[in-house]
Amino acid sequence: MDKGFDSTNLVTQYESKLEKSEIEVLKALLSATRSVFPKADIFVVKNSENGNPVLRFGALGKKKNRVVLSVSSPKTQGKKRPVVSWGGQGTTTPKAKNSRIHKLRGIKKVFGTKGTKGITLTDIDSDAIERYVEFLKRHDGQFLQNCFDGASVCLLSFSDSLGVSDVGTGETKSGSSATAKTSIRRLSGEEIEAWLEEKSELQEPLTNYLENVLSSYNVSKEKGTKVGTMDLFLSPKPQNEKSPFVVIELKAIKLEASENGGNRTKVRQSYGQLLDYSVNLRTPTEFKNIERWLVIKHIPDDCRNVLEKLTQLDSNFSVWTYNEEEKTPLVLKMGCSRSSSLLSSGTKS
């Protein structure tokens, strides 16, 4: 096997250049792929033209790799981010257009397109993931089965939330068993579902809403800090002492109380993230001039007490609900906010 195919350094190099949002999309794609083809591989190889690391979905082989999805190398300079293409052959080359995988029914409608240069990872939303799964189910016969029939060893670490579990002999969708012991990295379907909900039902519509109602604030999503990326960030224009900066964390929290304490875990995580981002902004800002908003769709009963206590302890922490279909979609439910007066309809209920 070419050392470029299993190089730990190559894998680390690729993953280190990804943004948090891009890693989450890759997790969603991996989970979706393995829901239909459990033995699908995800691995990094060197681009034959320029030697940059490229990610592949398919099957890693000793002599030849079978590739269904290819994700180009992240660019650290400029705005170009990883582009997703079919078959590892780009998007417009004659070889790509004539390949068997490009001729599969419905392939062009799976992810949509952004012109002739393909679609980036962050352009892939929950609807695209659903179309991808349906596409795989329509073409789960021998051709794609062979393309995904690998050893099920994920060479990317995704160490923040993916764990490794030995599952003995792997089994393909067609029922044939693999003789080698496999190690599959699994991501909880519940985590994927929550992340997709945060993106499609909270981040995108809330961003549009805030951009429409806020004339004196810049609205940024996936804004970087020294310790990670914020879901949303509001910065006053022009900057002054009276107008606070706002760090926003979005969480898909269930309306009903969760038996395993999942809602409370998300609340703990969200406040910790808000606090961490607030003290690690890339532009030095007075802590007292930073508001921390938790935005959710509902406040479940099992989280109400702890959220009320947090707003009492932290005068700059507030809890909001956002429901796109409501006449007043963004509503301040707990705590205080100096910037709430700037919202034309986001008043405390």
N, C-alpha and C positions, 0 to 999 in steps of 0.2 A: 504493500500500500504506500502511496506517496505520502511522505511525512507531512505535507501541507494539509492532508485530509484529517489528521488526528492530532494536530499540534495544539497543545494546551495554550500556548502563547497566542496562536491565531484566534482561538475562541475568545480568550480574554480580551484581545485587542478589539474584536468585533463588538462584544457586549459592552465594553467600557465606553464606546462611542455612542451608544443608544441613549435616547432620552427615556425618562420613566414612562411616558405615554406610549412610546414605541414598543417598549418591553411588554407592556400590558396587552397591546394588540397581538404581539407574537404569542403570548400565553393563550389568548382567546383563539387564535388560529390553530395552535397546537392542540388545544382541548377539543375544538370542533373537528379537526382532522381525525384525531384518535377516537372520536365518538362513532365514526364510520369505519375507519381503518386502524385498529388498535396497535398495529405494528409499525406505523409510520415513524420514520426517523426525522430528526432535525439536526443539522450539522453545518459546519463552516468549512469552506474550501478557499483556495486562492483563485482569484480571477485570472484566467489564462492570458489575458491581454495586459493587465497592469499590475498583477500580483496583490491587489487589494482583497481583503477578506469578504466573502459573499456567503450568505446563509441559504440553505436549501431545505425544502420539505420534500421527502421522497424516501429513498432507501440508499444507505451508504454501502458501497461495494468495494471489493478489493481491487478490481480492475476497472469497473465502470459504475458510476453513480446513476441511479434512476431519479429524475427530478420532476416534480409536479409544479411546485412553486419555487421561485427564486426571489430573494430579497437582496438588493444591491448593497454595496458598502456605504455606511453612513459617512457623510462629509463633515469634517470639523470646521471647514471654512465655507462661508457663504450660506445660502439658504437651502441647498439641495439636501434632502433627507432620503432615507432608504426607499427605493422604488420596488414595488411588487410586480413580478411578471410571471407568465406561465412557461414552464418547461426549461427555464434556465437559458433561454436564447434571446432575451430582449423582447421588445414589443413590435418592432417594425422591420426586422430583417427578413429576407426571403426564406431563410431556414425556419424562422419562427412561424411565418404565415403558412408554410407548407407542412409543418409538423403535425403529427397525428393528434397531439393533445390540443392544439389550437383549433382543430376542426370538430371538437366535441360540441354537441348541441347545448346552446345556452351559455357558453363560456364567456362571451363578451358582456353578458348582463350581470355576471356575478359581482364584480367589484365596481363596475362602471368604469369611467375613464376620465382622465384629466388631460385632454389633448392627445398628442402622439407620444408623449414621454412616459406614459404609464401613471399609476396611482401610488402615492406614498402610503406608508403604514398608517399615519394619523388620519388619512382620508377614509380609512375603513371603519365603518360604524356598525352598530348592532344589526341593522337591516342587511348589510353586506355579509356579515357572518352567517345570518340565517340563509341567505341565498347560496352561500358557499356550501353549507351543509346539505341543502336540497340538491345542489349540483352533484356533490359527491354521492348522494344516495341514488341519483338517476344513473350514474355511471360507475356503479360499484361492481361491475363485472370483471373479467379477467385482465383487461388492459390496465385500469387503475389499480387493481389488486396487485399486479406485478410491480407497478411503479412504487407502491407504498410498502411492499413486502420486505421490510428490513429487520434488523436485530432489535429495534425499539430501544436504542441507547441514545439518550439526549446528551450531546456534547456541550451544550450551553448550560451554564450553572443555574441561571435565574435564581440565585441563592436566597432571595428575599422571601419567597413563598412557595417554592417548589421543593418537594422532598422526594427521596428515592426509596422505592420499595421493591424487594425481590418478589417476582410473581411466578417463579418456576418456568415451565414451558409456555411459550406464547402461543396464541391461537389466532389464526386469521379469520376474516369474515366468512370465508368459504369453508372453514371447518378443519383445514389442514393444520397440524401442529408443528411447531418449530422444535428442533431437538435441543438447541442450546438454551441455557438458562438466560433469561432476559432481565434487564433492570429498567423499569419504566418510570419516568418522572411524571407524576400526576398533579394536576391542578384542580382544586375543588370546583365543581360545576357551579356551586352556590356563589363562590367568589367571582367567577366569570360573569354570572348573571347580574350580580350586584354592580360590578364595574361597568358593564354595558348599560345598565339602567342609569348610573351616574352620568355617563357620557351623553346618552341619547335623550333622557328625560329631565336632566338637570343642567349639565354644563352648556350644551349647545343652545337650548331655548333661553336659559337664564342669561347667557352672554348677550344674545340678541336683545333681550328685554332691557338689560342694563344699558346697553349702547344706545337704545332708543330714548330712555328716560333720563339719563345722566348727561348733561351738557358740560359739567365742570369736572368730570373725571375721565381718565383713560381706563379702559377695561381690557385687561390682559388675561389670557388663559394659558395654563402650563408655564407660568412665569418662574424662572429659575431662582433658587436661593443657594446658599453655601451648603445646604444639607438636603436638597431635593427640589421638586417643583410644586408650586402651589396650584390648586385647581383653578382659582380665579384671584386676581389682584386688582384693586382699585387704587389708582394714584391720582391725587388732585392736580388740576391744571389751572393756574400755575400753583406750584407747591407753596403752602404757607402754614403757619402754626395752627390756624383755626380749623383747617380742613384735614382730617386724619387720613392716613393710609388704611386700607382695608384688606386683610388677608381672609380669603374665603375657602373653607373646606366643605366639600359636598359628600354626603353619605347616603347610600341607599339603605334606609332603616325600615324594617317592617312595622306596620301599624300595630299588629298584635304583639303581645309579650312573647319573647322567644324562650323556649324551655331550656335551651343550652346557654342562655345568657349572651347570645350573639349581638343583640342590640346594645347591651351595656358595654360589650367589648369594643364595638364601633365608636361609641361615645367617648370612651377612654382614649382610643387611638386618635380620634379627631381632635380632641382638645390638646393632646400631646403634640400632634402635628402642628396645630395652629400656634402653640407656644414656641415650638422649635423654629418654625419659619419666621416668627416675629423677631426673634433675637439673632437671626442669621440672614437678614436681608443683605443683598449684595451692595446696596447703597445704605450707608450708615444712617439710621433713623432713630429718633428718640422713642423709647419703648412706650412712653405714655401717649404717644401720638399714633399708635397703631391699634386699630380695632380688629377683633377676631370674630368672624361670623361662622357659625355652623349652619348650613342650609340643608334641610331635609324636606321630604314630602309630608311626613306626619311626625307627631311626637307621641311615641308609644308610652303607655302607662308605666312600664318598668324602667323608663329612663327619666321620667319627669322630675323626681326628687333630686337626682344627682345633677341634672342640668340646672335646676333652680339654685342649688348650692353653688355651682360653678359661677353662675352669673352674679351671685352675692359676693363671692370671693374675688372675682375679677370684673371690675367695672367696665372693662373694654371688651368683655365677651358677651355675645348675644346669640340667640337661637332664632332662626327664621324658617318659615315653610314656603316652599315654592310649588305651585300647582298651575301649570300653564293654562288649563281650561277655566280657571276661576276669573271673575271680573277683576279682582285684585290679586294677581298671581303671587307676588312676593310680599309676605306679611311678617312683621317683627312680633314674635311670640313671647320671648323671654329676654330680660336684660335691657340695657339702654344703648343707644347709638346716636352719636352726634351727627353722623352722616345720613341718618334715616330721613331727615327733613328735606334732603336733596332729591329723594325719590317722589315722583309725582303721585304715586298711589301706594307705595309700600309703607303704610302707617300701622302703628300698633293696634291690634284688634282687642 
